[in-house]
Amino acid sequence: MKKLLLVFSLIFSHYAFAQTAKEIIDKNIELSGGLTNWKLLNSVLLQGKVVLGIKDEYPIKIYQQRPNFTKTVITINGKDTAIEGFDGTKGYAMNYAANKLQEYPEYVPESFDNDFIDWENKGFDARYLGKEKVGEIYCHKVELTKNVNKNMYYFDAKTYMLLKEVKKDETVIYSDYKKVGNLTMPFRIESSSSKKDGDYVMLLNKIEVNKVFPANIFKF
């Protein structure tokens, strides 16, 4: 009987953790604008500046549009320069050694929606891993797994906003959340990796949603 109770206890514990992870993700979506508003989001234009290293600072614009169009432009010496993007068919990135933009056949574009939107239908498994501090803030720690890919997400235990994301080769910190229309988005994004060559801090001063971009905006 004790063994039987232990089995039921383990099953219930796993189910409770799965439910808790789902509830945290659902709460994040709800409090950041709601599932309907996130699905109605068709395009985003991020504007601000990006800080590379200690003092390299450049104005930046990031264009994104469903399903996976993207283009990142920085301003150098008063001239707009595309440094990365995906035109719907091909991916491009700046080759700094050759100082030119070039096509990358292996470029994999990110989905326009974050992983939390319809995560179950996308084939993710979610696990709740308890609470952990990010700086001085207690966060709910949730693990999303799909095939061999495993990411950790840290949600503010009070606001349920995403504060930290840990991927295989990158850690991203999100802060300075503000309302943009019906949605709540971070205006400060800090990325770091073990290699340190791609570290940056992005400080946004303007986010526009559902803009109609020129037809050629994603051409390279």
C-alpha positions as CSV (number, residue, x, y, z in Angstrom):
1,M,0.0,0.0,0.0
2,K,2.8,2.4,0.8
3,K,4.5,1.7,-2.5
4,L,1.1,2.3,-4.3
5,L,0.7,5.6,-2.4
6,L,4.2,6.7,-3.4
7,V,3.5,6.0,-7.1
8,F,0.3,8.1,-6.9
9,S,2.2,10.8,-5.1
10,L,4.9,10.9,-7.8
11,I,2.3,11.1,-10.5
12,F,0.4,13.8,-8.8
13,S,3.6,15.8,-8.1
14,H,4.6,15.7,-11.8
15,Y,1.0,16.7,-12.8
16,A,1.0,19.6,-10.3
17,F,4.3,20.9,-11.6
18,A,3.1,20.7,-15.2
19,Q,0.0,22.5,-14.3
20,T,1.9,25.2,-12.4
21,A,4.2,25.8,-15.4
22,K,1.2,26.2,-17.6
23,E,-0.5,28.6,-15.1
24,I,2.7,30.7,-15.0
25,I,2.9,30.9,-18.7
26,D,-0.8,31.7,-19.0
27,K,-0.5,34.4,-16.4
28,N,2.4,36.0,-18.3
29,I,0.4,36.1,-21.5
30,E,-2.7,37.4,-19.7
31,L,-0.9,40.2,-17.8
32,S,1.3,41.3,-20.8
33,G,-1.7,41.9,-23.0
34,G,-3.7,38.7,-23.5
35,L,-3.5,35.9,-26.1
36,T,-5.9,37.6,-28.5
37,N,-3.9,40.8,-28.6
38,W,-0.6,38.9,-29.1
39,K,-2.1,37.0,-32.0
40,L,-3.4,40.2,-33.5
41,L,0.2,41.6,-33.5
42,N,1.4,41.5,-37.1
43,S,4.5,43.8,-37.1
44,V,6.9,45.5,-34.7
45,L,9.4,48.4,-35.2
46,L,11.9,48.7,-32.4
47,Q,13.9,51.9,-32.2
48,G,16.7,53.0,-29.8
49,K,20.4,52.4,-29.4
50,V,22.6,49.4,-28.9
51,V,25.7,49.4,-26.8
52,L,28.5,47.0,-27.8
53,G,31.4,46.4,-25.4
54,I,32.2,49.4,-23.1
55,K,31.5,52.4,-25.3
56,D,30.6,51.4,-28.9
57,E,27.1,52.9,-29.2
58,Y,24.9,53.0,-32.3
59,P,21.3,54.0,-33.1
60,I,19.3,50.9,-34.0
61,K,16.1,49.9,-35.7
62,I,14.6,46.4,-35.8
63,Y,11.8,45.6,-38.2
64,Q,9.8,42.4,-37.6
65,Q,6.7,41.1,-39.4
66,R,4.8,37.8,-39.5
67,P,5.6,35.0,-40.2
68,N,9.4,35.4,-39.8
69,F,10.5,38.6,-41.7
70,T,13.2,40.5,-39.9
71,K,15.7,43.3,-40.5
72,T,18.2,44.9,-38.2
73,V,19.7,48.3,-39.1
74,I,22.3,50.3,-37.3
75,T,23.4,53.9,-38.0
76,I,27.2,54.3,-38.5
77,N,28.6,57.8,-39.3
78,G,25.1,59.0,-40.2
79,K,24.5,56.1,-42.6
80,D,21.9,53.3,-42.1
81,T,23.5,49.9,-42.5
82,A,21.6,46.6,-42.5
83,I,23.5,44.0,-40.4
84,E,21.2,41.1,-40.3
85,G,17.8,39.8,-41.5
86,F,15.6,37.3,-43.2
87,D,13.6,38.2,-46.3
88,G,11.2,35.3,-46.2
89,T,13.5,33.0,-48.3
90,K,17.1,33.9,-47.5
91,G,19.0,35.0,-44.4
92,Y,21.7,37.6,-44.4
93,A,24.3,38.8,-41.8
94,M,27.2,41.2,-41.8
95,N,30.6,39.6,-42.4
96,Y,32.7,42.0,-40.4
97,A,36.0,40.6,-41.6
98,A,35.0,41.4,-45.2
99,N,32.9,44.4,-44.1
100,K,29.9,43.5,-46.2
101,L,26.5,41.9,-45.9
102,Q,26.3,38.4,-47.2
103,E,23.9,35.6,-47.6
104,Y,24.0,32.7,-45.1
105,P,22.3,29.5,-46.4
106,E,22.2,28.0,-42.9
107,Y,20.4,31.1,-41.4
108,V,17.5,30.0,-39.3
109,P,14.9,32.7,-38.7
110,E,13.2,33.0,-35.3
111,S,9.4,32.7,-35.1
112,F,7.6,36.0,-34.9
113,D,5.7,34.9,-31.8
114,N,7.7,34.0,-28.7
115,D,7.7,30.3,-27.5
116,F,4.9,30.9,-25.0
117,I,2.2,31.5,-27.6
118,D,0.6,28.1,-28.3
119,W,3.6,26.4,-26.7
120,E,1.7,23.1,-26.4
121,N,0.7,23.0,-30.1
122,K,4.3,23.8,-31.0
123,G,5.5,20.6,-29.3
124,F,7.1,22.1,-26.2
125,D,7.1,20.4,-22.8
126,A,7.0,22.7,-19.7
127,R,8.2,22.1,-16.2
128,Y,8.1,24.2,-13.1
129,L,11.4,24.2,-11.3
130,G,10.5,26.3,-8.2
131,K,11.5,29.8,-7.3
132,E,14.9,31.5,-7.8
133,K,16.3,35.0,-7.5
134,V,17.2,37.2,-10.4
135,G,19.1,40.0,-8.7
136,E,16.9,40.8,-5.8
137,I,13.7,39.6,-7.4
138,Y,12.1,36.2,-6.7
139,C,11.1,34.5,-9.9
140,H,9.2,31.4,-11.0
141,K,11.6,29.2,-13.0
142,V,10.1,27.4,-16.0
143,E,11.8,25.0,-18.3
144,L,10.6,24.6,-21.9
145,T,11.9,21.6,-23.8
146,K,11.5,20.6,-27.5
147,N,13.5,17.7,-28.8
148,V,17.1,18.4,-27.7
149,N,16.5,22.1,-27.2
150,K,16.1,23.3,-23.6
151,N,15.5,26.9,-22.4
152,M,15.0,28.3,-18.9
153,Y,12.7,31.2,-18.3
154,Y,12.4,33.3,-15.1
155,F,9.1,35.1,-14.5
156,D,8.8,37.8,-11.8
157,A,6.8,36.2,-9.0
158,K,4.7,39.3,-8.5
159,T,4.2,40.8,-12.0
160,Y,4.8,37.6,-14.1
161,M,6.8,39.5,-16.6
162,L,9.8,37.6,-18.1
163,L,13.0,38.8,-16.5
164,K,15.5,36.3,-17.7
165,E,15.9,33.7,-20.5
166,V,18.8,31.2,-20.6
167,K,19.4,29.5,-23.9
168,K,22.2,27.1,-24.9
169,D,24.7,29.9,-25.9
170,E,23.0,33.0,-24.6
171,T,21.5,34.6,-21.5
172,V,19.0,37.5,-22.1
173,I,17.8,39.9,-19.3
174,Y,14.6,41.9,-19.9
175,S,13.6,45.0,-17.9
176,D,12.0,48.4,-18.1
177,Y,8.6,47.1,-19.2
178,K,6.1,49.6,-20.6
179,K,2.7,49.6,-22.3
180,V,2.7,49.6,-26.1
181,G,-0.9,49.8,-27.2
182,N,-2.6,46.8,-25.5
183,L,0.7,45.0,-24.9
184,T,3.4,45.2,-22.3
185,M,7.0,45.0,-23.7
186,P,10.6,45.4,-22.4
187,F,12.5,48.5,-23.3
188,R,15.8,47.2,-22.1
189,I,17.3,44.0,-23.4
190,E,20.7,42.8,-22.3
191,S,22.4,39.8,-24.0
192,S,25.5,37.9,-22.9
193,S,27.3,34.7,-23.9
194,S,30.3,32.7,-22.8
195,K,32.2,33.9,-26.0
196,K,31.5,37.6,-25.1
197,D,31.9,38.6,-28.8
198,G,28.2,39.1,-29.2
199,D,27.3,40.8,-25.9
200,Y,25.1,43.9,-26.2
201,V,22.7,46.1,-24.3
202,M,19.7,47.4,-26.3
203,L,18.0,50.5,-24.9
204,L,14.7,51.2,-26.7
205,N,13.0,54.6,-26.7
206,K,10.1,53.7,-29.1
207,I,8.2,50.6,-30.1
208,E,5.5,50.7,-32.8
209,V,3.2,47.9,-33.4
210,N,1.1,46.8,-36.5
211,K,2.8,49.4,-38.8
212,V,2.4,48.8,-42.5
213,F,6.0,48.6,-43.8
214,P,7.0,49.4,-47.4
215,A,6.9,46.4,-49.7
216,N,10.7,46.4,-50.1
217,I,11.7,46.9,-46.5
218,F,12.9,43.3,-46.1
219,K,15.0,43.3,-49.3
220,F,18.8,43.1,-49.0
